[in-house]
Amino acid sequence: MATSYKPSCLIVCIECSAGHFGRAIVMPNLKPPIITTAAAVAYRESILKALPPNSGFDPLMTLYLTDNTSPEEIKLARRSGLVFAVKLYPAGATTNSQDGVTDVFGKCLPVLEEMVEQSMPLLVHGEATDPNVDTFDREKVFIETILEPLVQKLPRLKVVMEHITTMDAVRFIESCSEGQVAATVTPQHLILNRNSLFQGGLQPHNYCLPVLKRETHRQAIVSAVTSGSIRYFLGTDSAPHERRRKECACGCAGIYNAPVALALYAKVFEEAGALDKLEAFTSFNGPDFYGLPRNASKIVLRQSAWRVPESYTYASGEVVPMFAGQTLEWLPSNS
């Protein structure tokens, strides 16, 4: 899975993630962002300290790519053995992306070339930030103007297009070399379309970036993911923003789905008649792409109805999960 942990609600969110997942690619878009290996190691230590006793959860750290990231930092990251990828956020594309990249080809090529040499994957938030581009077209335009030229220029660079949302992204992933370019998919982009933002009034807890798209795009992603292709794997992009930051005049983007992600993925695969392909999507394709061993431990999904809590509380507030208060049919269990 891929997720972000905010220091203010670290403990409750880590407990939810560690209860369902053996490891996670941890996103670096904090304030301040995780731009050095030293900062990534320190962040990892804070996560480990927040884990429940006897937890085997393994946080896989990432660096936040900036215009000023150096090739030497990539070498340090690889030597650390604790940093597994570098995340590209176009400046202004999403939460805490103000320090992101402004010019991929003009300012980041030496770093990207070093990533090829170090076999360090590039994780991409794939949205154009030109204000003249329609919000619902940002992914398509980013593919055309950045990703396609980048893959052509650096064909040996391993790339993960994170949290894809459109049939355009599916076509792009399918056009690339298998094993070099892959995509993660969130539960929200498999379950919801953009109507979910407005049904019954504005729904701030269904707002994320990339924003939810048309039903035709959702269907295309479901078909791709449930086909059994190794190009796609689980990536929750779970974002535990406090309720007060979501339910306000200018709410932040992000959906907290860690407690329900496995149940929702199971729902999607069951409805597609593809439950036999769920394990590879959740547990095999990701580590295979990263060159990591597959987890030996198991988690069981049982058909047992359960009600999602309305919220999760911590010392200074609460976080509202995806599908809060609703009943789901698949229950994850460690036993």
Secondary structure as GFF3:
##gff-version 3
##sequence-region A 1 335
A	DSSP	beta_strand	2	3	.	.	.	ID=ss1
A	DSSP	three_ten_helix	7	9	.	.	.	ID=ss2
A	DSSP	alpha_helix	10	20	.	.	.	ID=ss3
A	DSSP	beta_strand	23	26	.	.	.	ID=ss4
A	DSSP	alpha_helix	37	50	.	.	.	ID=ss5
A	DSSP	beta_strand	58	64	.	.	.	ID=ss6
A	DSSP	alpha_helix	71	80	.	.	.	ID=ss7
A	DSSP	beta_strand	83	88	.	.	.	ID=ss8
A	DSSP	alpha_helix	104	107	.	.	.	ID=ss9
A	DSSP	alpha_helix	109	118	.	.	.	ID=ss10
A	DSSP	beta_strand	122	124	.	.	.	ID=ss11
A	DSSP	three_ten_helix	135	137	.	.	.	ID=ss12
A	DSSP	alpha_helix	138	142	.	.	.	ID=ss13
A	DSSP	pi_helix	143	147	.	.	.	ID=ss14
A	DSSP	alpha_helix	148	153	.	.	.	ID=ss15
A	DSSP	beta_strand	159	161	.	.	.	ID=ss16
A	DSSP	alpha_helix	167	175	.	.	.	ID=ss17
A	DSSP	beta_strand	181	185	.	.	.	ID=ss18
A	DSSP	alpha_helix	187	191	.	.	.	ID=ss19
A	DSSP	three_ten_helix	194	197	.	.	.	ID=ss20
A	DSSP	three_ten_helix	204	206	.	.	.	ID=ss21
A	DSSP	alpha_helix	215	225	.	.	.	ID=ss22
A	DSSP	beta_strand	232	234	.	.	.	ID=ss23
A	DSSP	alpha_helix	243	246	.	.	.	ID=ss24
A	DSSP	alpha_helix	261	271	.	.	.	ID=ss25
A	DSSP	three_ten_helix	275	277	.	.	.	ID=ss26
A	DSSP	alpha_helix	278	279	.	.	.	ID=ss27
A	DSSP	pi_helix	280	284	.	.	.	ID=ss28
A	DSSP	alpha_helix	285	290	.	.	.	ID=ss29
A	DSSP	beta_strand	300	307	.	.	.	ID=ss30
A	DSSP	beta_strand	312	314	.	.	.	ID=ss31
A	DSSP	beta_strand	317	319	.	.	.	ID=ss32
A	DSSP	beta_strand	327	333	.	.	.	ID=ss33
###
